[in-house]
Amino acid sequence: MATRWVRRSSAIITAHGDLDASNAHEFVDHVLRAVPRAERLVLDLNGVDFFGTAGFSALHTVNVRCAADRVEWVMVPSQAVLHLLRICDPDSALPRCDSISAALDTWRRGKPRPLLQLIPKSR
């Protein structure tokens, strides 16, 4: 895993290889270290060859933490990640983009994806 800051508050975190029960905790820890400094976060998972259910759980943890800290985030999934997301996230609740440049372009145009709302707004 590697983190690259493209702006003072925008990070790209890249992961390669397998993401499973043996390293999902390490992945979450790595991502969450960037969250307090970030306003925007791209998880580049395009190099992930195997993605287990622990990887999905890790993404859910990232999603909840980013929502709580009001950090916009998106992932760029590999085919292995997409395969599991089709099963575990059929409604595409987790934010995804086709490429890093597409994610950054969306933010430049000022069209962020809405953050997950954990508690319904009162009327």
N, C-alpha and C positions, 0 to 999 in steps of 0.2 A: 504494500500500500504506500501511496505517496500523496502528499498534499501540495498543491500549487496555488498560490494566491494570485489571481489575475487583476484584482483591484484590492484596495485595503480591506474591503468587506465582502469580497466574493472569492470563494474557494472552489477548486476542483480537486476532488479526492478520487484517485484512480486505484482500482483493485484488479489483480490478475490471478489466474489459477483457480483454485477451488474455494468456495465459501460454504462451509458446512459446520457441523457441531464442534469440530476441532479448532476452529478459528473465528467463529461468529462473534464471540465475546470481544476478542481483540479488534475485530472490525468495528464493532459498536464503540468501543473505547476510543479508537482512532478518530472516528467521525465526531463523536461528542466532544472531543478536545477542541475541534474547530468551531463548534456551534456558538460558544459565547462571543467569539470574535467576528462571526459571519452575519451578514444580512441575507446573503444568497449562497447556496451550496449546490454544486453539481456532483453527483456520485457517478463516476464513469465506471460502469461495470461491464463495458464492452469486451474486456479481456478475461472475464470470468468463464471458465470452461465447465465447471460443475457448480450447481447452486442447489443446496439442500434446504429442507424446511427450516433449519436453524437460520439460514440466510434470510428467509422471508420474515421470520420473527425479528431478526436484527433490523430489517427495513421498517417494520412496524414500530420498533422502539425509536428509531431515528425519526420517523414521522411524528410520533407523539411528542418527542422532545423538541423538534423544530416548531411544531404548532405551539407548544407552551412558550417557547422563546421568540416566537414570531419571526422565524427564519424561513424564507422561501427556499424550497429545495426541489430538486428534480433528479431523476436517475436516467442514465443512458444504458439500457439493458442489453446484454448479449442474448443470443438465442437460448442459452441454457436458463438464463434468468426469466426470459419471456415464457418459456415452457412452464415453469412453476407458477408464474404470475397468472397464466391462463386458468390454472386450477385454483389457486389460493386468493386471487384478486380479480375475479371475472368482471367486476364492475369498474375496474381501473381506478380505484380509490387512491392508490399510490401514484404520485406524479411521475410521469415519464416523458421522455423526448427521444427523437431519433438520433440526435447527435449533440455534442457539446456546443457546437456553433448555433444550433437551433435553440438550445436553452438560453444561451447568452443573448441571442437576437431577440427572443421573446421579452427578456428583461429590459433590453435597450429600448424596445418599442413601448415599454410600460404596460405590458399585459401579463402580469403575473397570474399564476393559477391561484385560486382562493385557498387559504389555509384551512386545514381540517378544523371543524368547529366541534369541540368536545362537549360543550354545554350549550343547549339551545338558548337563543336570545329571548329574554322576557319581553312580553308585549306590553 
